[in-house]
Amino acid sequence: MKNKIKANLPILRYMFMPIIYLIFSCSLAAGLLYILYNKADALYRTSKYDFITYSVDYFMYLKSLLNGDLIYVIIFTIISLCIYTIISYKKSKNIISLIENVEEMANGNLNNVIDLNDAGNIKKLANNINNIVAQLRNITIEERKAQQTKTDLITNVSHDLRTPLTSIIGYLSIIEDDKYKDEVQLRYYTSIAYEKAKTLNLLINDLFDLTKMQNNTMTLNTIQIDLVELLGQIASQSEYIFKNENVECRTKFSEDKLIIQADAIKLVRAFENLITNAIKYGKEGKYIDIVTKKEDNIAIVKIVNYGEPIPTIDLPHIFDRFYRVEKSRNRNDGGSGLGLAITKNIIELHEGHISVSSDYDCTIFEVQLKLDNI
Ligand code: ADP
């Protein structure tokens, strides 16, 4: 029962608010009238001013015309109505302003903000409407961004798929039309078409994986791994590439084992991406360092190269899919700009963190992964 009354209190308050305003206005008017009557009576008796005597005389004349006390009723009603209008004007003005603002929002102006000079429930309602509209505005912005990303993705994918495909069709049509000179040229054209087909295959697989990761449909087959051992294996397996590119790989591994729970295949792919990038874009620096460190319960891996720095303007976008630094875009080494996006997704799937810093001394890709509590 108590709760029922408590729940109905705001409703009752709203129902009776105008009546309370009216009672308050009438009481105030009655009080004022009483004070006015007494003051006028006292002044009439003592005043030396003609103005007051004339006014009171005129009032008495009006009173006699209007059947006695009816004049008091008229004055009382006028004063009450004036007070009631003053009190309820602000509230009504705010409600009208609220209705107009909401109508503008409903017509699509989501930048509109309701600003009321009021306190209490109407202000609360206005604030809640402002919050809902702000959320709607954010959702709309996010949706527009997602739409733009989709459009960009389709444009990039079409471009990146078309380039190798055009070469494949070109070389295969030379073969099909018997336009090659001899067996050697035939083999040469075939091998180019084959290489381009492999690039295409790689790109499609990368795209497929990235989409799966970003849609959260990729599962991890985690096992216990020693990160130091894993990096050592990757470094020794990449030895021939280091030699080919004339780069020395230096490893500075921590004494401690760095045991983590991870999907070995995916993690190898992430670190291979970072190491091949370090070779591809930093081989002029001659050295590549792979450093591991333990900090509290975090394993830190740094892949460092000493080549040309990544321009500061590109750093915030380096992990975006299809993003390539201007110079790299003009290189013809099969890069698609998906490598770092995939790497970041793999690290984040492992609840880790990846960051990059680059200046004229060196470029560092730092990966942080949670250590397994054994
Ligand atoms: P891709 O290598 O296919 O272009 P990535 O996503 O792996 O794509 O890299 C994006 C861009 O980041 C590259 O085009 C390159 O310009 C730059 N980059 C990546 N790694 C390095 C690095 N270690 N040193 C300098 N630049 C790098």
Residues whose N, C-alpha, C, O or C-beta is under 5 A from the ligand:
A	BS01	ADP	L274 N277 A278 Y281 G282 E308 I310 I318 Y323 R324 V325 S328 G335 S336 G337 L338 G339 L340 A341 T363
